[in-house]
Amino acid sequence: MRAQALALLVLLGALPADARTVVVSSGGSIQAAVDVAEPGDTIEVQPGTYSGSGGQALVHVRTSGLTLRASRAAVIDARGHRYGVLVGEGAPTSADRCPPVGVRGFVISGFTIVGAEHTALRIEGVDGFAIRDGAYLDNRAHGPVSRCASHGEISGNHAAAQGGAAIQISDSSHVVVEGNSVTESGIGIEIENSTYAVVRKNQIFGNTAGLLVAVRAGLVHAITDHVRIEENAILKNNRPNPIAPASPDPAGAIPTGSGLLNAGGDHVSIERNVILDNDSFGVATTASISASSDPRADPFADRQRVQKNVILLNGQRPDPRRADTPGADIVFVPDLLDFEAGVVRQPDPDPSDACFGENRFYTEFPAGVTEALGCP
């Protein structure tokens, strides 16, 4: 996290010394303050409810170096908007490129964002950002999302009742997700097609899946690589998955009761986490079905380390709607499977590059896998 904080400080340190604080009173316009703000300014938003008549985003930030600051009593009611807050140009992301960096340095602290038609807070084409101490509630798809962004921090937030991932890192690099509480969502925290991510000291409970590391087809980057998952509590993620298993949405394949799933991520380090009472599995590793349709991608999870975790009381009630979900604390099925037919489509060329060491657990699938793949 020090590297990300340093990068953000460097960006903000280059801003003008005569920065102002602009106060937005209840009933005023946050967007109007953003429109007149200059790099280095802080926009202080007073408690109250802020809403609009509809559109892409209730608040759209295109200026570098701004800080939006409030308590959680400042509510951004994003109903009728695709996004509550959008940072960057929000240009459509094609399959082969991200939008250019449009914002360098952005901080949002506090706020409650509710009711967005898609995502509460979207960071896109931003280098150097911090999302701190906010609440993200009842948004249709996601809470905070980093998309095509870098050198960021998402910390101290509460996200609940999102239809998709409560916090999502996608096509991004060097982002730290730390000290958040995420619950009652499709996925607690999702890291997809991103590199050098850290997920640390979060409370992840009551979702369909607690934490997902994945490679998906059709995104800008074709890998997920170097992800550190440390000291999280991943508990009772048994919210029923409302998506049909045969749905074209990849989330439909995720079993209810998934603790931590690595589907195709490389160099994933899973250490010192507490993973308890997830109905289908605690920690599972598999190849990415989605990535197998992308000719640029390697669908297999390579060089994973699972060490010093407490992984107990998982897999006792596997999801009956997702066929062949083996119930266990630790599940290691690295091959590319055809779940409908129950056969291996493509074996992992080298499953021996994963390792398990010093974990507390009772059950594993297949039997003996952790001893066979011990860490050196």
N, C-alpha and C positions, 0 to 999 in steps of 0.2 A: 504493500500500500504506500510505502514511502516514495517509491518512484512515481506513482500517479499523483500524489500530493505535491511533490516537487515540480512535476510538469505543469500542474495547475497554477502553482505559485509563480513559476517563471512566466506563464502567459499573463497572469494578472499583474505581476510586478512591472510589466511594460506599459501599463495603462496610465492615463494622465493622473497627476497628483492632485488636481483640483476637482476630484470626483464629487458628485452631489448625492444627497438623499432626497428622493421624491416620495412624498406621502400620498397614498390613495385612500381616501376615506370611504366608509361604507356607502354604497350607492354610486360611487364613482366608477371610472373606467380604467381597468388595469391596462388594456390595450392602448389607450390614449397616452398613458405614462410611458409605456414601452416605446411608442412611436417617437416621442421627443427625447428619449434618453440617449446619452452618449456613452462611449466606452468608459467603464469604471464606475458608472452610476449604480446606486442601490435604490430599488423601488420597494418602499415599505408599505405593505398593504394592511389596513386595519381590519379587525374582525367584522364579519358581515357575509352576506351571500352575494356572489357576483355571477351574473348570467347574461345571456345574449339571445339574439333572435335566430340563430342557426348559421351554419357555414362550416368551413373546413376546421377551424380552430377558434376557440373563444379567445385565446391569447397566442399570438404568433411572434416569436422573437427572432430577429435577423441580425441584431447588433452584437458584436463581440464584447465580452467583458462585463456583462450586466449581472447583477444579483437581484433576484426576487426574494423578498423576505417577509414572512408572516408567521403567526401562530396557526395551529390547526383550526382555530375558530374562524379563519378566513376561508370560506367555502367557495370553490369554483364549481358551479353547477353547469356541467357541460352537456346537458340534454339538448339534442338537436345539432350537436357538433360531432364531427368525427374524432377530434382530439380536444381535450381540455386545454393543454398547453403544447404547442409545437415549437421546437427550437431548431433552426436551420431552414432551408428553403422548402423542405418537404417534397422535393422533386421525385417523381417515380424512380424507383431503383430498378434498373434493368438486370438481366441475368448475368451480364458480363462486366458491370462497373457500378461503383457507388457514385453518388453525386459528389462534386468537389466540396472540400471543406469550406463552409460559409461562415461559421462562427468559431472563434477561438477564445475559449474561456467563458463559462456560464455557470452560475450557482443558483439553485433554488432551494430555499430552506423553509420548512413548514408547509402550510396550506392543507386543505382537504379537497380532493378532486373526485367528483362523483358523476355518474350517469353518462359518460362519454359513449357515443355510438360505436366507437372502436377502442381507442387507447387513451388513457388519462393523460400521460405525459410522454411525448415522443421526441427523442434526441436523434437527429439525423444530419450527417455531414458536420459534426462538431468535434473539435479537438480540445480536450481539457474541460471537464464538467464535473459538477458535484450535485447530487440529489439527496437532500438530507431532511430527516425528521418530519416527513409528511405523512398523510393518510390518503389511501387510494381505495375507494369503496364502490362496489356495484357498477363497474364499467364493463361494457359488453365483452371485450376481448382481453385487454391487458391493463395493468397499472403503469408503472414506469418501464419504458423500452429504450434501449440503446441500439440504434440501427446505423451501420456504417459510421461508427464513431470510435474515438480512441481516448486513452488516458482519462478514465472516468472513475467516479466513486458513487455508489448508491448505498447509503448507510442510514440506519436509525429510523427507517420507515415502517409503516404498517400498511399491508395490502390485503384486502379481503374481498371475497365474492366477485372475482373476475371470471369470465367464461373460459378464457385461455390461461396463459401463464401470468401469475401475479406480477412477477418481474422477469423480463426477457432481455437477454443479451444476444444480438444477432448480427453477423457480419461485422463484428467489432474486435478491437484488440486492447489489451492492457486496461481492463475494467475490473474493479474490486466491488464485490457485493458483500457487505458486512453489517452484522448487527440488526438485521431486519426481522420483522415478524410477518409471516405470510400464511394465509389460511383460507379455507372454503373456496378454493379455486380449482380449475382443471389441473394446472401444474403450479407448484409453489414457485420454483425458480428454474428457468430454462436457459441453458447455454447452447447456442446452435451456430455452427459455422463461424466460430470465433477462436481467437488465439490469446494466450497469456491472460487467462481470466483467473480470479481468485474468488471463491465462495466461502466465507468464513464467519463463524459465530452467529448464524441465523437460527431463528426458531421457525421450523417448517412443519406444520401440523394441519390435519383435517382437510387436505386436498385429495384429489384422485391420485396424483403422483406427487411425491415430495420434491424431488430434484431430478431433472432430466439433462443429460449431456448428450448431444446428438449431432449427426451430420444429416442434413436434408438436401434433397435434389433441388436444382434450379436457383440457388442463391448465388451471390457474387463469389464468395469463397467456397472452395470445395472441401475444406477440412475443418475439423475442430481439434486443436492441438495445444498442449501445455495448459491444463486446467488443474488447479489446486483446490481441493474440497476439504476443509479443515474445521474441526470443533463446532460442527453444526448439530442441532437437535432435530432429528427427522422422525416424527412421532405420529402414529395413528392416521396415516394418509389413506383413509378408507371411504372417501366421498364417492358415491356411485358415479361411474362414467356414463354420462347421458348420450354419448355418441355411439351409434351402432358399430359393432366390430367390422362390418363390411363397408363402412363409409369410406369415400375417397379421402376424407380428412385423416392424416396420419395419426392424429390424437385418438381416433377410434380404436387403434390397436393397443393402446396403453391399458394394462389391467387396473381395475380398481384395486387399491391396496398396494401400490408401488412405492417403495421407499426411495431408493436411489437407482436410477437406470442409466447406464452408459451404453448408448447405441452408436458405436462407430468412432468414439472419441479417442485420440492418440495422446500418449504421455499424460494420462489422467492419474493424479495422485489423490487417494482417498484416505485420510489419516485423522485419527482421534475424534471421530464423530460418534454420537450416540444415536442409534437407529433402532427403534422399538415399535412393536405391535402394528406393523403394516401387514395387511391381510394376505397379499400375494407373495411378496418377497422383501427382504431388507436391502441388499445390494445385488444388482443383476447386471451382467455384461452380455451383450449380444451384438451381432452385426446390424447395420442400419439397412432396413428394407428400402427406405426412401432413397438413400444414397446409391443403392445398386442400380437405379435407373439413370444415374448421372455419369456419363463416360469419363468425367474428370475426377471422380471421387473414388477413394478406397473405402468400401463399406465396413471394413473390419476394425475392431478396437485393438490398437497396438500399444505395447509397453505400459500397461496399467499397473499401478501399485495400490494394494489395499492393506493398510497396516494400522495396528493399534486402535481399532474401532471396537465399540460395544454394539453388537448386532444380535439382538435377542427377541424372542417371541414373535418373529415374523413368519409369514407363509402358512399360517394355521387355517386360513379360510380363503384359498385361492379363488380368483374371479371365475365363476363357472361359464361366463359368456365368451371369454377369450380362451380358445382351445389350447390345451397343452401348456398351461401356465404352471410350471413346477413350483410348489410352495416350499420355501426354505428361507433361512436367514441369508445365505449366500447362494446365488445362482450364477453359474458360468457356462453359457452356451454361446461360444464365440462364432459359430458357423452362421452362414446366411440360410435362414429357414423359410420354407413355404408353410406358413402356419395353417392355411386352409387344408393342404394335403398332408401336413404332418411329416414332411420329408426335408432333407438337406438339399438346398439348391446349389450351394457352393461352400465347400469347407474352408475354414480359416487356414491360410497357408502356414502360419506359425502361431498356434495358440500358446506355445511355451513362453512367449515373451511377457506374459502377465505374471504377477506374483502376489502372494498372500502371506502375511506374517503378523503374529502377536495379536490376532483378533479374538475377542470373546464372542462365541456363537455356539449354537447347539446343532443346527441342521445345515446341510449343504447339498447342492445338486450340481453335477453328479457326485456321488459319494467318493470321498478321498481326494477331491480336486485341490483343496487348499494345501494338503500335505505334498501332493505331487508338484505343485507350483509354488513352493516356498520361496520367500525372499532371501537373497544371499546376505 
